[in-house]
Amino acid sequence: MRHILDFRLVDSHKKGWTVGKSVQKSGKNVFVKVDDGRSNGLVQLVASKEIANKVKVGSAIQAVGSLEKSLGSQQETEFVANELRVVGQDENARYDDLSADNLRKKTHLRARNAQFAAFLRLRSAIFRETHEFFMSRDFIHIDTPKLTRNDCEGGGEVFDVVTTSSEALNGSEGVKEDPMYLSVSSQLHLEALVSRLQRVYTLGPAFRAEKQQSHAHLSEFHMLEAEVAFVETIDEMCDLVESYVQHMFSLLDSPKFQPELKIIGYGPTSPVPTNSKFSRIIYDDAVKLLTSKGSKVTAKSGLSKKNELDLVKYHNNLPVFVTHYPTNQKPFYMARTTDETSTLSFDLLVPGVGELAGGSVREPDAEKLKSRGCGIEWYLETRRRGQPPTAGFGIGFERLLQYMLGIQNIKDTLAFPRWYRHCQYQKMVKIKNRYYVIRMITNDGSQPTPHKPLIFRELMKLAAEMFGDFGYSILKMSLSVRVLDEDVIVLRVAEGGNKYFGAILPCVHKIDKQPMVLQTIFIGRSMRSCEKRLIKIRQDELHSALKQCTTTETRTQILGAIKEICGKPARIFTDEQRKDQSNS
């Protein structure tokens, strides 16, 4: 290499930015460190003061010259310019001094920061490697629509697409068009194509209208989603997810990734085994493990973020698959076990992030889908037209970057982060919400069984029947099912729609096929107030049950539940119960 540098190398044009405190004058020359933005290295540019006297830190320059062997010891080559032109000046070049918080507020300047620029190059490389991984395994890439009339998850957390065009609002013949949303997931569209193409995937934007300002949520993000035909078990999908994650982590040791990783200074919080399988645990066993370790979780409540991270910790801080979630926690499209109590589903939990991936075997029976509230006719038709068993998964690309690179805040994983509070209408008017705590009461005293999408669908159906398009639209924009806890639900609705919502509740006579009525027991202005009331309701129920129990075993169980909720033992005993307790 040194022998080659003895010769004059010609690189006639150089374009880039002067960075850091890199403009130095010595004798008749000016020495400038130039960043071309495409690589991780800086090039030293040497020019006479006559042509470089206007160069300052942060300037955008164009130079004509040649690449020569450097006379200095800090670099092997340098660019000697005989022509130089300043094409842009920076009035305040302080990029590297800006904190991450300030850079999030000025996202248009983030790429000027050398560390963040290196991250963006690394993100692009991981993006490319993802495509190569799937295409090398005969997957076909599909561009799925981002405007859709289908709310995939059915929970109401979608962005409605609206227009000010009178023709669009009224339709070509004065009929209102069906609602249009930003896509929550590409899954349903991929399922439609996999019946013929067998292995398909997409990597593109998805949107969730969840008002979140945490370090782990975005309203606009990228989703990697894949669907495979002729799959009937969870294990095959888990193997595919596992091999993809392991492959991505193996790239961190490759020479082409190391220079960028060195600049950003990030790395995974824990190692990932690339030659051994990830642990797998059934949901019910995961609940038992968490309970045995003192965590607060039940089979029906679902896993919180803390529960997920605890499970990872109990598996040596390594990735773990949790499989066979209860049916009341998962959407309609997931296939179920023969006893209809669990779904053929899985989540991949990883350190620092929690849930990274989720997937399932898809329900192949059109009638079962319809009975669960699916009203998407084209989706039902795919089942009637010879579609084989299929399965698929989705991975949040930004969460993967968080996990791979040890990035704490998900808003630092993409150039222009978008989250709910940045929406324009939130700045224009502060939306006040009402939270309804509602008890579901069945006619025969049985346990209510519906899940969130079915509740949401029934309420919106009544809204359309009672108030037409106007009332339907108002509720559709704000109504969402926030909590489903056995026989109690918490619903959120914007203040402007609460009068329509209040009129609908008495008219609910069934959800899905189960007869029931909805009884409002509390209306609050925040989820926190609803949480307090719900805890109080459960406490009262347990105290009532404690008064009526007749056996020591039952009483011990109830006392344990009360202690878990209240933090202290209950003191409601009859004289006979006090005597039994002292004897025991």
C-alpha atoms as one frame of an Amber mdcrd trajectory, in Angstrom:
protein
   0.000   0.000   0.000   2.810   2.416   0.841   4.462   1.591  -2.473   1.316
   2.533  -4.352   1.092   5.832  -2.489   4.473   6.838  -3.843   2.677   7.537
  -7.093   0.437  10.515  -7.699  -3.219   9.415  -7.332  -5.824  11.452  -9.126
  -9.221  12.149  -7.485 -10.073  15.363  -9.207 -13.262  16.323  -7.289 -14.034
  16.414  -3.588 -17.331  17.531  -2.041 -18.256  17.637   1.631 -18.434  19.558
   4.887 -15.789  20.872   7.217 -16.388  19.338  10.641 -15.479  19.886  14.287
 -12.672  22.339  15.034 -10.937  21.268  11.851  -9.991  24.437   9.983  -6.361
  25.183  10.780  -4.001  27.669   9.141  -0.257  27.111   9.040   2.112  29.135
   6.929   0.730  29.567   3.437  -1.694  26.664   3.694  -5.077  25.867   5.248
  -5.709  22.325   6.551  -9.338  21.213   6.586 -10.931  17.951   7.756 -13.650
  17.091   5.251 -16.586  14.704   5.785 -18.207  13.540   2.533 -21.209  12.063
   4.412 -20.933   8.679   2.704 -18.207   7.053   4.759 -17.028   7.062   8.350
 -13.602   8.566   7.701 -12.428  12.148   7.349 -10.200  13.332   4.538  -7.598
  16.017   5.153  -7.805  18.706   2.516  -4.845  21.039   1.947  -5.300  24.338
   0.111  -3.538  27.643  -0.130  -4.844  30.582   1.887  -5.623  32.373  -1.345
  -8.414  29.963  -2.283  -9.424  28.763   1.227  -9.561  31.982   3.211 -13.383
  31.847   3.487 -13.574  28.269   4.732 -15.035  27.953   8.242 -16.258  25.089
  10.420 -19.531  23.747   9.027 -18.974  25.120   5.508 -20.099  23.092   2.515
 -17.263  23.083  -0.018 -16.405  21.843  -3.502 -12.768  21.333  -4.423 -10.768
  20.240  -7.453  -7.370  18.686  -6.980  -5.600  15.377  -6.447  -5.074  12.742
  -3.767  -1.436  12.546  -2.706   0.730  10.890  -0.101   0.621  12.926   3.102
   3.738  14.478   4.550   2.182  14.376   8.030   2.080  11.381  10.372  -1.639
  11.442  11.225  -2.874  10.249   7.817  -1.430   8.371   4.866  -3.024  10.502
   2.141  -4.439  13.981   1.774  -6.369  15.849  -0.877  -4.403  18.760  -2.327
  -6.815  21.303  -3.783  -5.914  23.768  -6.510  -9.491  25.042  -6.784 -11.916
  25.480  -3.889 -15.349  27.025  -3.624 -17.502  27.559  -0.520 -21.093  26.777
  -1.508 -22.715  27.029   1.958 -21.903  28.729   5.262 -23.115  27.691   8.736
 -23.807  30.517  11.157 -23.743  28.265  14.264 -21.813  25.010  13.794 -22.338
  23.346  17.189 -23.748  19.933  16.244 -21.656  17.656  18.425 -22.318  19.816
  21.497 -26.085  19.445  21.193 -27.663  16.926  23.558 -29.878  14.082  22.327
 -32.947  15.936  23.650 -32.089  19.080  21.685 -31.429  17.061  18.562 -34.865
  15.456  18.900 -36.370  18.948  18.875 -34.303  19.946  15.831 -34.484  16.769
  13.785 -33.546  18.650  10.630 -30.043  19.098  12.118 -29.570  15.577  13.474
 -27.549  14.316  10.506 -24.982  17.098  11.096 -24.005  15.233  14.259 -21.202
  12.800  13.328 -22.498  10.114  15.697 -26.054  10.254  14.389 -24.851  10.345
  10.774 -22.916   7.138  11.457 -26.048   5.594  12.965 -28.110   6.465   9.860
 -25.520   4.769   7.634 -25.651   1.737   9.927 -29.454   1.708   9.863 -29.377
   1.734   6.074 -26.945  -1.196   6.048 -29.175  -3.230   8.417 -32.157  -2.359
   6.208 -30.290  -3.717   3.178 -29.167  -6.851   5.018 -32.779  -7.543   6.024
 -33.856  -7.575   2.374 -30.918  -9.820   1.469 -31.783 -12.229   4.294 -35.337
 -12.818   3.079 -34.638 -12.733  -0.645 -31.853 -15.283  -0.208 -34.522 -17.565
   1.298 -36.863 -17.217  -1.691 -39.184 -14.673  -0.105 -40.885 -12.235  -2.471
 -40.999  -8.601  -1.407 -44.460  -6.985  -1.577 -45.343  -3.292  -1.442 -48.528
  -3.292   0.614 -50.994  -0.356   0.747 -50.659   2.264   3.447 -54.207   3.522
   2.888 -56.704   0.855   3.856 -60.321   0.349   4.876 -59.408  -2.454   7.262
 -58.573  -1.974  10.936 -56.399  -5.085  11.273 -56.236  -5.325  15.062 -59.798
  -4.090  15.599 -59.015  -2.013  18.704 -59.710   1.429  17.229 -56.110   2.718
  17.552 -55.955   3.869  13.946 -55.416   7.208  12.228 -58.463   8.243  10.195
 -57.655   9.761   6.821 -59.829  12.822   6.223 -60.081  15.313   3.397 -61.556
  18.783   2.965 -62.760  17.970  -0.542 -66.551  18.173  -0.672 -66.644  15.631
  -3.508 -64.636  13.137  -1.471 -66.744  13.731   1.642 -70.059  13.283  -0.136
 -69.049  10.791  -2.788 -69.628  11.123  -6.503 -73.391  10.705  -6.072 -73.840
  12.319  -2.680 -73.136   9.083  -0.783 -70.483   9.183   1.942 -67.479   7.013
   1.188 -66.364   4.229   3.524 -63.813   5.352   6.150 -60.137   5.222   5.190
 -57.263   4.604   7.613 -53.495   4.622   7.722 -52.336   1.020   7.826 -51.729
  -0.540  11.240 -50.340  -3.729   9.725 -49.771  -5.292   6.296 -50.631  -8.760
   7.540 -54.056  -9.210   5.935 -52.779  -8.146   2.519 -49.795 -10.487   2.773
 -52.135 -13.328   3.699 -54.089 -12.714   0.503 -50.936 -13.080  -1.618 -49.295
 -15.962   0.190 -51.974 -18.340  -1.098 -50.191 -18.265  -4.476 -46.689 -16.886
  -3.876 -46.075 -19.082  -0.785 -43.389 -16.902   0.909 -43.828 -13.124   1.028
 -42.602 -10.227   3.184 -42.675  -6.456   3.420 -40.644  -3.824   5.231 -42.439
  -0.514   5.348 -44.177   2.109   7.477 -47.056   1.356   9.838 -49.110   3.722
  11.994 -50.609   3.467  15.487 -52.759   6.250  16.980 -51.702   5.519  20.540
 -50.980   8.659  22.542 -47.589   7.652  23.860 -44.595   9.760  24.830 -42.502
   6.958  26.284 -39.056   5.899  25.097 -40.528   2.734  23.528 -43.401   3.960
  21.329 -43.791   5.721  17.985 -46.887   6.629  15.985 -45.083   6.047  12.681
 -42.559   3.229  12.486 -41.332   0.464  10.197 -42.634  -3.065  10.386 -40.983
  -6.172   9.022 -43.791  -8.638   8.293 -43.626 -12.066   6.676 -46.176 -14.733
   5.770 -45.496 -18.353   4.823 -47.904 -20.902   3.341 -48.255 -24.555   4.341
 -47.368 -23.885   7.984 -49.475 -25.366  10.799 -47.240 -25.060  13.854 -45.733
 -22.180  15.813 -42.271 -23.741  15.874 -41.538 -23.106  12.200 -42.278 -19.389
  12.587 -40.239 -19.182  15.793 -37.311 -20.781  13.937 -37.541 -18.172  11.168
 -37.662 -15.251  13.602 -34.821 -16.761  15.593 -32.588 -17.205  12.534 -33.268
 -13.623  11.383 -32.404 -12.075  14.770 -29.284 -14.226  15.087 -28.189 -13.291
  11.567 -28.607  -9.581  12.275 -26.502  -9.855  15.436 -23.792 -11.809  13.635
 -23.356  -8.817  11.316 -22.241  -6.647  14.224 -18.937  -8.525  14.181 -18.378
  -8.003  10.459 -15.644  -5.553   9.347 -18.074  -3.414   7.353 -20.129  -2.641
  10.494 -17.271  -2.085  12.930 -16.225   1.452  11.844 -19.761   2.837  12.281
 -20.248   1.003  15.579 -17.035   2.506  16.870 -18.286   6.018  16.084 -21.737
   5.671  17.628 -20.372   3.890  20.676 -23.436   1.667  21.028 -23.693  -2.057
  21.392 -26.150  -4.745  22.546 -26.919  -4.733  26.256 -26.448  -8.500  26.377
 -24.974 -11.128  24.024 -27.175 -13.121  21.681 -26.482 -16.823  21.145 -25.964
 -17.275  17.394 -25.452 -21.039  17.480 -28.107 -22.159  19.967 -31.889 -21.936
  20.093 -33.775 -19.344  22.118 -35.752 -20.584  25.124 -39.484 -21.215  24.643
 -42.149 -21.217  27.350 -45.939 -21.578  27.280 -47.881 -18.554  28.550 -49.448
 -20.396  31.506 -46.014 -21.622  32.595 -44.662 -18.083  32.223 -47.396 -16.816
  34.570 -46.534 -19.516  37.106 -42.836 -18.626  36.903 -43.511 -14.913  37.416
 -45.895 -15.594  40.309 -43.361 -17.862  42.002 -40.836 -15.015  41.816 -43.260
 -12.562  43.454 -44.423 -10.717  40.316 -48.027  -9.540  40.081 -49.621 -11.229
  37.093 -52.589 -13.489  36.388 -53.467 -15.702  33.476 -56.128 -13.212  32.318
 -54.434  -9.890  32.974 -51.716 -10.234  30.347 -48.018  -9.498  30.652 -46.897
  -5.980  31.465 -43.621  -4.518  30.207 -42.078  -5.293  33.599 -43.348  -8.880
  33.410 -41.755  -9.267  29.982 -38.383  -7.963  31.152 -38.575 -10.151  34.262
 -39.146 -13.233  32.109 -36.069 -12.345  30.070 -34.083 -11.908  33.288 -35.217
 -15.324  34.551 -33.885 -16.829  31.285 -30.312 -15.594  31.820 -31.096 -12.263
  30.183 -31.412 -13.941  26.784 -34.272 -13.861  24.229 -37.249 -16.054  25.082
 -40.363 -17.041  23.123 -43.670 -17.007  25.011 -46.270 -19.130  23.211 -49.977
 -20.042  23.386 -51.464 -16.804  24.710 -55.115 -16.922  25.940 -57.749 -16.232
  23.308 -59.072 -13.117  25.103 -55.685 -11.397  24.660 -55.219 -11.929  20.928
 -57.036 -10.807  17.728 -59.596 -12.770  15.742 -57.263 -14.005  12.988 -55.141
 -16.269  15.197 -55.772 -20.017  15.084 -56.698 -21.661  18.364 -56.009 -24.883
  20.171 -58.583 -27.672  20.028 -60.068 -26.674  23.394 -60.447 -23.033  22.199
 -58.683 -21.668  25.300 -55.351 -20.682  23.781 -54.073 -19.298  20.496 -51.327
 -20.715  18.310 -49.328 -17.554  18.844 -45.982 -16.358  20.141 -44.109 -13.240
  21.230 -40.337 -12.904  21.276 -39.161 -11.071  24.406 -35.663  -9.579  24.520
 -33.561  -7.595  27.028 -34.156  -3.858  27.308 -37.053  -3.826  24.823 -39.524
  -6.460  25.966 -41.700  -7.596  23.076 -39.708  -7.521  19.842 -41.711  -9.835
  17.574 -45.160 -11.386  17.506 -46.717 -13.984  15.265 -49.160 -16.826  14.940
 -50.677 -19.532  12.827 -53.630 -17.959  11.010 -57.209 -19.192  11.441 -58.089
 -21.164   8.263 -61.861 -21.443   8.846 -63.974 -18.613   7.399 -66.965 -19.366
   9.617 -64.879 -19.249  12.776 -63.429 -15.904  11.684 -66.913 -14.590  11.068
 -68.132 -15.777  14.480 -65.291 -13.792  16.091 -66.471 -10.577  14.529 -64.488
 -10.484  11.267 -66.558  -8.586   8.708 -63.898  -8.207   6.001 -65.498 -10.057
   3.109 -62.439 -10.292   0.864 -60.439 -11.708   3.772 -63.119 -14.326   4.457
 -63.225 -15.204   0.763 -59.535 -16.143   0.761 -60.425 -18.982   3.127 -63.110
 -20.236   0.778 -60.853 -20.238  -2.282 -58.395 -22.972  -1.412 -55.931 -21.119
   0.778 -53.493 -23.502   2.545 -52.613 -23.218   6.239 -50.487 -20.110   6.750
 -48.509 -18.419   9.501 -46.617 -15.182   9.877 -44.976 -12.660  12.156 -44.146
  -8.997  12.539 -41.067  -7.268  13.968 -40.802  -3.591  14.796 -37.686  -2.499
  12.899 -36.917   0.386  15.265 -37.229  -1.908  18.285 -34.793  -4.281  16.618
 -32.334  -1.398  16.264 -32.854  -0.536  19.939 -32.014  -4.098  20.892 -29.062
  -4.527  18.519 -27.380  -1.232  19.318 -28.420  -0.660  22.935 -30.285   2.566
  22.118 -32.372   3.648  25.102 -34.886   5.920  23.353 -36.700   4.618  20.287
 -36.926   8.176  18.968 -33.176   7.968  18.336 -33.579   5.060  15.898 -34.816
   7.031  12.888 -34.175  10.390  11.309 -37.580  12.008  11.820 -39.488  10.420
  14.715 -43.239  10.878  14.849 -45.358  10.307  17.925 -48.947  11.187  18.806
 -48.431  14.527  20.543 -46.727  15.880  17.401 -49.947  15.605  15.396 -51.111
  19.006  14.208 -54.629  18.800  15.602 -53.238  18.129  19.069 -51.539  21.525
  18.924 -54.650  23.277  17.649 -57.051  22.036  20.311 -56.576  20.104  23.518
 -58.792  17.055  23.397 -60.498  16.172  26.678 -61.331  12.531  27.170 -63.789
  10.644  29.339 -63.019   7.179  30.656 -65.943   4.846  31.379 -65.543   1.933
  33.784 -68.255  -0.519  32.720 -69.325  -3.890  34.043 -70.504  -6.547  31.575
 -73.474  -8.451  33.010 -74.661 -11.629  31.291 -78.280 -12.766  31.492 -77.418
 -16.215  32.824 -74.687 -15.138  35.268 -71.903 -16.720  33.187 -68.451 -15.183
  32.749 -68.306 -12.666  29.845 -65.967 -13.884  27.084 -65.700 -11.173  24.365
 -62.374  -9.554  23.514 -61.603  -5.940  22.617 -62.316  -5.976  18.850 -65.775
  -7.505  19.371 -66.717  -4.884  21.984 -65.504  -2.082  19.741 -67.305  -3.498
  16.691 -70.663  -3.842  18.503 -70.532  -0.268  19.825 -69.669   1.158  16.403
 -72.448  -0.873  14.797 -74.992   0.665  17.189 -73.518   4.138  16.567 -74.111
   3.773  12.838 -77.674   2.476  13.350 -78.682   5.184  15.839 -76.846   8.289
  14.626 -75.857   7.591  11.040 -72.576   8.675   9.481 -72.199  11.773  11.647
 -72.387  10.044  15.027 -70.429   7.078  13.699 -67.564   9.328  12.574 -67.376
  11.242  15.853 -67.146   8.058  17.903 -64.833   6.297  15.452 -62.242   9.047
  15.829 -61.942   8.737  19.595 -63.541   5.569  20.972 -61.161   2.841  22.061
 -61.183  -0.105  24.444 -58.375   0.567  26.904 -58.729  -2.259  29.459 -60.529
  -5.595  29.512 -60.355  -7.166  32.979 -62.651 -10.201  33.276 -66.156  -8.668
  33.560 -65.032  -5.004  33.622 -63.932  -2.847  30.692 -62.569   0.690  30.478
 -63.557   2.684  27.388 -62.142   6.032  26.304 -64.147   8.558  24.297 -63.534
  12.217  23.456 -65.662  14.776  25.297 -67.548  15.693  22.121 -68.706  12.125
  21.585 -69.686  11.189  25.127 -73.347  12.166  24.627 -73.616   9.742  21.676
 -71.756   7.095  23.623 -74.026   7.520  26.657 -77.084   6.963  24.459 -75.632
   3.786  22.948 -74.772   1.967  26.187 -78.375   1.159  27.278 -79.023  -0.318
  23.819 -76.347  -2.989  24.067 -78.056  -6.360  24.486 -75.284  -8.670  23.280
 -71.649  -8.704  22.271 -70.830 -11.235  19.592 -73.350 -14.004  20.357 -73.342
 -13.647  24.137 -76.382 -11.822  25.616 -75.363  -9.117  28.086 -75.909  -5.548
  29.234 -73.365  -2.860  30.077 -73.567  -1.119  33.449 -71.612   2.128  33.951
 -70.059   2.151  37.421 -67.654   5.076  37.104 -66.724   7.920  34.739 -63.308
   9.498  35.152 -61.052  12.024  33.456 -57.931   9.837  33.447 -56.870   6.207
  33.318 -55.325   6.648  36.738 -58.671   7.527  38.330 -60.246   4.511  36.623
 -57.453   2.285  37.862 -58.049   3.411  41.450 -61.781   2.765  41.133 -61.227
  -0.638  39.555 -58.916  -1.638  42.417 -61.575  -0.490  44.889 -64.201  -2.562
  43.087 -62.021  -5.673  43.237 -61.279  -5.048  46.911 -64.992  -4.784  47.719
 -65.699  -7.996  45.815 -62.983  -9.864  47.698 -64.147  -8.556  51.083 -67.686
  -9.595  50.244 -66.484 -13.058  49.244 -64.438 -13.269  52.442 -67.534 -12.738
  54.591 -69.335 -15.551  52.810 -66.575 -18.159  52.602 -66.951 -21.261  54.782
 -63.632 -23.121  54.425 -60.162 -22.261  55.692 -58.588 -23.014  52.301 -60.889
 -20.620  50.450 -60.413 -17.951  53.090 -56.616 -18.251  52.825 -56.785 -17.804
  49.069 -58.976 -14.716  49.367 -56.747 -13.239  52.065 -53.766 -13.698  49.790
 -55.565 -11.924  46.947 -56.561  -9.036  49.221 -53.026  -8.718  50.511 -51.739
  -8.614  46.940 -54.123  -5.764  46.054 -54.045  -3.798  49.309 -50.582  -4.550
  50.586 -51.953  -5.628  53.981 -54.198  -8.440  55.327 -57.941  -7.916  55.568
 -59.557  -7.573  59.001 -63.102  -8.614  58.201 -63.817 -11.762  60.238 -66.766
 -13.132  62.096 -66.183 -14.479  65.629 -66.244 -18.007  64.285 -63.702 -17.159
  61.608 -61.402 -15.519  64.185 -61.542 -18.710  66.250 -60.775 -20.879  63.188
 -57.826 -18.689  62.333 -56.357 -18.843  65.865 -56.727 -22.647  65.901 -55.032
 -22.975  62.519
